[in-house]
Amino acid sequence: MNKPASDMREANRPGGRLAGRTAVVTGAASGIGKAAAGLFAREGACVALLDVNEEAGRALAADLGSSAAFYACDVSDGEAVRETFRAIAADLAPVDVLFNNAGVSHVGTAATTAEEDFDRVYRVNVKGVYHCLQAAVQGMCGRGGAIVNMASTVSAIGVPDRFAYSMSKGAVLTMTLSVACDYLQEGIRCNAIAPARIHTPFVDGYLAKNYPGREQEMYDRLAAAQPIGRMGAPEEVAGLALYLCSDASASITGAPFPIDGGTILLRP
């Protein structure tokens, strides 16, 4: 951790929708995770930022000040996740909120996806979510808590060239339903967010790698493919995550929430 625990506890003050709570955000160093971490901190939470990108994670923690602390953690490593959650409980307080956001993508069909790429997506997007779920629910039992997992529109619909990614996000949705069912009596809520295309650094990197010199043209095509005519913004997903992690959604569990610009229900 890069801040004294006393500073973090001082920051965990009244005045927001997550006031008095300790929140874990995985994949916090960029994109949706970064947007959510900042919003959670502004809403009064002590935010534990988990990511494999130490430079970006520490920079974000510095930007957020005493409301956040960075923990270098590879979510695909079960022991590393368990150690990190133990450290968070010791440094800050037991975890009240988990935004299970870390993930990787892959482009390919069943025929073109190499086994090593399939395994990489599985390790991060499936086992990573499992590791964090297991660590979180063990600490929340008897206390309650809120968990939000990052699923996708591909949990419900077919998308070309996303075989491994679709596999992983289908698993995230069913894990969400299972945890919501198993931990009702423990006061633990578990929901999922299912975005379509969100404009993150991943999108920009994908376009730069695959369409050099044509980035804007291809960006416009991808944006126009969504019925509302644009990609979503990380801040929009973060706002939904905040709602699902707060008391405003106290009666909601076991639900997938599309934030997809009409992709699932309005696509041609």
ROKEZA-913683 format. One line per 2 residues: their letters; for each residue x, y, z of C-alpha. Coordinates in nm, 3 decimals. Last residue first. Example, Ala and Ser with C-alpha at 12.3 -4.5 7.8 and 13.67 -1.06 7.14 Angstrom:
residues 2
SA> 1.367:-0.106:0.714 ~ 1.230:-0.450:0.780
//
This chain:
residues 268
PR> -3.111:-0.454:-3.656 ~ -2.995:-0.387:-3.297
LL> -3.264:-0.250:-3.066 ~ -3.286:-0.501:-2.782
IT> -2.926:-0.602:-2.720 ~ -2.739:-0.306:-2.867
GG> -2.968:-0.033:-2.733 ~ -2.686:0.200:-2.630
DI> -2.526:-0.081:-2.434 ~ -2.547:-0.030:-2.063
PF> -2.710:-0.365:-1.992 ~ -2.777:-0.444:-1.623
PA> -2.757:-0.811:-1.524 ~ -2.955:-0.889:-1.207
GT> -2.889:-1.132:-0.923 ~ -2.956:-0.869:-0.659
IS> -3.159:-0.549:-0.633 ~ -3.351:-0.449:-0.320
AS> -3.072:-0.232:-0.175 ~ -3.020:-0.045:-0.502
AD> -3.013:0.306:-0.350 ~ -2.805:0.158:-0.068
SC> -2.498:0.185:-0.289 ~ -2.296:-0.069:-0.489
LY> -2.551:-0.095:-0.771 ~ -2.579:0.283:-0.800
LA> -2.202:0.329:-0.798 ~ -2.162:0.067:-1.070
LG> -2.419:0.249:-1.282 ~ -2.229:0.574:-1.244
AV> -1.901:0.399:-1.328 ~ -2.054:0.267:-1.650
EE> -2.147:0.620:-1.753 ~ -1.803:0.751:-1.653
PA> -1.636:0.495:-1.879 ~ -1.819:0.649:-2.176
GM> -2.049:0.460:-2.411 ~ -1.982:0.438:-2.780
RG> -2.190:0.639:-3.022 ~ -2.480:0.613:-3.267
IP> -2.761:0.532:-3.023 ~ -2.814:0.202:-3.208
QA> -2.452:0.092:-3.170 ~ -2.281:0.021:-3.501
AA> -2.220:0.394:-3.548 ~ -1.952:0.389:-3.278
LR> -1.766:0.103:-3.445 ~ -1.776:0.277:-3.782
DY> -1.666:0.610:-3.634 ~ -1.372:0.442:-3.462
ME> -1.279:0.277:-3.790 ~ -1.259:0.609:-3.973
QE> -1.082:0.779:-3.682 ~ -0.815:0.508:-3.658
RG> -0.744:0.479:-4.030 ~ -0.374:0.567:-4.028
PY> -0.287:0.246:-3.851 ~ -0.588:0.012:-3.848
NK> -0.501:-0.297:-3.644 ~ -0.260:-0.166:-3.383
AL> -0.391:0.190:-3.359 ~ -0.750:0.068:-3.355
YG> -0.687:-0.185:-3.078 ~ -0.493:0.070:-2.873
DV> -0.774:0.325:-2.898 ~ -1.031:0.063:-2.799
FP> -0.819:-0.053:-2.504 ~ -0.774:0.308:-2.391
TH> -1.151:0.314:-2.328 ~ -1.451:0.418:-2.536
IR> -1.715:0.167:-2.426 ~ -1.857:-0.083:-2.673
AP> -2.145:-0.284:-2.523 ~ -2.167:-0.294:-2.147
AI> -2.319:-0.568:-1.933 ~ -2.306:-0.479:-1.564
AN> -2.356:-0.757:-1.314 ~ -2.518:-0.793:-0.973
CR> -2.431:-0.951:-0.640 ~ -2.594:-0.857:-0.309
IG> -2.460:-0.995:0.017 ~ -2.697:-0.989:0.313
EQ> -2.580:-1.327:0.438 ~ -2.919:-1.484:0.372
LY> -2.899:-1.395:0.004 ~ -2.550:-1.544:-0.024
DC> -2.599:-1.853:-0.240 ~ -2.848:-1.700:-0.485
AV> -2.654:-1.379:-0.557 ~ -2.333:-1.581:-0.580
SL> -2.486:-1.818:-0.836 ~ -2.640:-1.542:-1.046
TM> -2.312:-1.353:-1.064 ~ -2.120:-1.670:-1.147
TL> -2.363:-1.720:-1.437 ~ -2.293:-1.371:-1.571
VA> -1.916:-1.400:-1.534 ~ -1.919:-1.735:-1.715
GK> -2.093:-1.582:-2.013 ~ -1.829:-1.311:-2.001
SM> -1.549:-1.564:-2.029 ~ -1.694:-1.760:-2.317
SY> -1.772:-1.437:-2.504 ~ -1.408:-1.328:-2.468
AF> -1.283:-1.660:-2.597 ~ -1.508:-1.658:-2.907
RD> -1.509:-1.286:-2.985 ~ -1.474:-1.287:-3.364
PV> -1.837:-1.203:-3.444 ~ -2.075:-1.113:-3.160
GI> -2.349:-1.348:-3.037 ~ -2.584:-1.218:-2.771
AS> -2.640:-1.261:-2.395 ~ -2.303:-1.266:-2.220
VT> -2.173:-1.088:-2.529 ~ -2.348:-0.776:-2.397
SA> -2.083:-0.780:-2.130 ~ -2.008:-0.894:-1.773
MN> -1.823:-0.681:-1.520 ~ -1.916:-0.805:-1.173
VI> -2.073:-0.585:-0.906 ~ -2.059:-0.692:-0.544
AG> -2.235:-0.534:-0.247 ~ -2.193:-0.623:0.117
GR> -2.333:-0.798:0.419 ~ -2.177:-0.833:0.761
GC> -2.226:-1.199:0.855 ~ -2.046:-1.310:0.543
MG> -1.865:-1.013:0.389 ~ -1.508:-1.131:0.444
QV> -1.559:-1.475:0.292 ~ -1.772:-1.314:0.022
AA> -1.486:-1.089:-0.088 ~ -1.207:-1.346:-0.108
QL> -1.422:-1.590:-0.305 ~ -1.553:-1.324:-0.539
CH> -1.201:-1.194:-0.601 ~ -1.067:-1.536:-0.691
YV> -1.371:-1.617:-0.906 ~ -1.344:-1.292:-1.104
GK> -0.976:-1.364:-1.171 ~ -1.057:-1.726:-1.257
VN> -1.303:-1.615:-1.522 ~ -1.174:-1.298:-1.687
VR> -0.805:-1.326:-1.601 ~ -0.725:-1.697:-1.624
YV> -0.989:-1.766:-1.891 ~ -0.861:-1.490:-2.120
RD> -0.506:-1.621:-2.086 ~ -0.619:-1.982:-2.142
FD> -0.797:-1.891:-2.467 ~ -0.488:-1.701:-2.580
EE> -0.263:-2.000:-2.503 ~ -0.503:-2.230:-2.685
AT> -0.488:-2.021:-2.999 ~ -0.813:-1.867:-3.118
TA> -0.844:-1.900:-3.497 ~ -1.087:-2.190:-3.524
AT> -1.311:-2.093:-3.233 ~ -1.317:-1.738:-3.370
GV> -1.081:-1.455:-3.283 ~ -1.029:-1.119:-3.115
HS> -0.928:-1.121:-2.749 ~ -1.012:-0.908:-2.448
VG> -0.874:-0.872:-2.098 ~ -1.043:-0.817:-1.765
AN> -1.042:-0.641:-1.431 ~ -1.384:-0.509:-1.323
NF> -1.494:-0.694:-1.011 ~ -1.628:-0.388:-0.829
LV> -1.627:-0.512:-0.470 ~ -1.792:-0.324:-0.184
DV> -1.787:-0.372:0.194 ~ -1.429:-0.495:0.237
PA> -1.307:-0.531:0.594 ~ -1.119:-0.222:0.712
LD> -0.814:-0.019:0.610 ~ -0.468:-0.168:0.652
AA> -0.566:-0.505:0.802 ~ -0.871:-0.563:0.581
IA> -0.679:-0.441:0.275 ~ -0.384:-0.666:0.359
RF> -0.607:-0.971:0.389 ~ -0.766:-0.884:0.055
TE> -0.421:-0.858:-0.101 ~ -0.302:-1.188:0.043
RV> -0.610:-1.366:-0.092 ~ -0.566:-1.206:-0.435
AE> -0.197:-1.300:-0.450 ~ -0.285:-1.656:-0.349
GD> -0.539:-1.682:-0.630 ~ -0.315:-1.548:-0.906
SV> -0.539:-1.448:-1.199 ~ -0.621:-1.126:-1.012
DC> -0.263:-1.002:-1.055 ~ -0.224:-0.756:-0.771
AY> -0.030:-0.436:-0.705 ~ -0.223:-0.264:-0.426
FA> -0.290:0.108:-0.457 ~ -0.449:0.322:-0.188
AS> -0.734:0.569:-0.219 ~ -0.920:0.842:-0.029
SG> -0.601:1.013:0.095 ~ -0.520:1.154:-0.244
LD> -0.710:1.061:-0.558 ~ -0.428:1.181:-0.783
AA> -0.166:0.991:-0.584 ~ -0.374:0.674:-0.602
LA> -0.407:0.724:-0.977 ~ -0.030:0.759:-1.016
RG> 0.025:0.448:-0.806 ~ -0.206:0.249:-1.031
AE> -0.053:0.384:-1.352 ~ 0.299:0.287:-1.247
EN> 0.196:-0.043:-1.089 ~ 0.007:-0.179:-1.388
VD> -0.102:-0.517:-1.249 ~ -0.410:-0.357:-1.094
LL> -0.600:-0.326:-0.767 ~ -0.709:0.011:-0.626
AV> -0.840:-0.006:-0.270 ~ -1.092:0.275:-0.230
CA> -1.190:0.426:0.104 ~ -1.541:0.536:0.015
GE> -1.690:0.884:0.048 ~ -1.870:0.942:-0.280
RA> -1.569:1.119:-0.431 ~ -1.367:0.802:-0.371
FL> -1.631:0.588:-0.544 ~ -1.632:0.826:-0.841
GA> -1.254:0.817:-0.877 ~ -1.239:0.440:-0.851
AA> -1.525:0.402:-1.098 ~ -1.357:0.615:-1.365
KG> -1.028:0.430:-1.319 ~ -1.199:0.093:-1.340
IG> -1.388:0.192:-1.654 ~ -1.073:0.292:-1.839
SA> -0.742:0.272:-1.658 ~ -0.559:0.184:-1.336
AG> -0.849:0.026:-1.149 ~ -0.849:-0.319:-1.307
TV> -1.000:-0.431:-0.978 ~ -1.192:-0.186:-0.761
VA> -1.217:-0.269:-0.392 ~ -1.441:-0.055:-0.173
TR> -1.422:0.014:0.200 ~ -1.731:0.184:0.330
GA> -1.798:0.472:0.569 ~ -1.947:0.694:0.301
LR> -2.047:0.510:-0.014 ~ -2.334:0.740:-0.116
GG> -2.144:1.041:0.009 ~ -2.102:1.276:0.305
PR> -1.956:1.090:0.598 ~ -1.581:1.022:0.629
NA> -1.344:0.753:0.502 ~ -1.060:1.001:0.449
ER> -0.948:0.967:0.810 ~ -0.940:0.590:0.769
MD> -0.710:0.628:0.469 ~ -0.472:0.861:0.649
SA> -0.449:0.622:0.945 ~ -0.376:0.332:0.711
PK> -0.066:0.509:0.588 ~ -0.057:0.547:0.207
NM> 0.125:0.352:-0.067 ~ 0.000:0.000:0.000
//
